Amino acid sequence: MAPITVGDSIPDGTLAWFDENDQLQQVSIHSIAAGKKVVLIGVPGAFTPTCSMQHVPGFIASAEELKSKGVDEILVISVNDPFVMKAWAKTYPENKHVKFLADGSASYTKDLGLELDLNEKGLGLRSRRYAILVEDLTVKAANIEEAGAFTVSSADEILKVL
């Protein structure tokens, strides 16, 4: 499948996350994004160096500015189980706005056309790194990285298009 691009409608999919009461929830992407401005952030894996030290912290640090520019939701999606995503989210005690969603089977990642085969490195099927700006289910910016890169998917790059 070709990667999602500007002008496309995002597919619906159900992802898992732990809410503020530590309850495991299933959430539909369309239920979160319909009628809203949302940033979807895809990462190859929780606790991986670039994801943990640069990509996600950039969005956490810029969350207030993103919100001030009309972003309703900031969603980190990774091909990890919800328990790993919960543990990863807890490593950012300063986070107040970014939700960590689990795509454990990579089904949503595949629906976006953004899967990344890292079997040779022993990591299995993962997600390409990306930041996608969505308004009312339509892609307005699709900043998708080449494997291993971190150049176009930062919070600063999303802020430039808002």
WOQUITA-V586959 format. One line per field, one symbol per residue. ss: DSSP state (H for helix, E for strand, L for the rest). A space follows every 10 residues. Layout:
ss->???
This chain:
ss->LLLLLLLLEL LLLEEEEELL LLLEEEEEHH HHHLLLEEEE EEELLLLLHH HHHHHHHHHH HHHHHHHHLL LLEEEEEELL LHHHHHHHHL LLLLLLLEEE EELLLLHHHH HHLLEEEEHH HLLEEEELLE EEEEELLEEE EEEELLLLLL LLLLHHHHHH HL
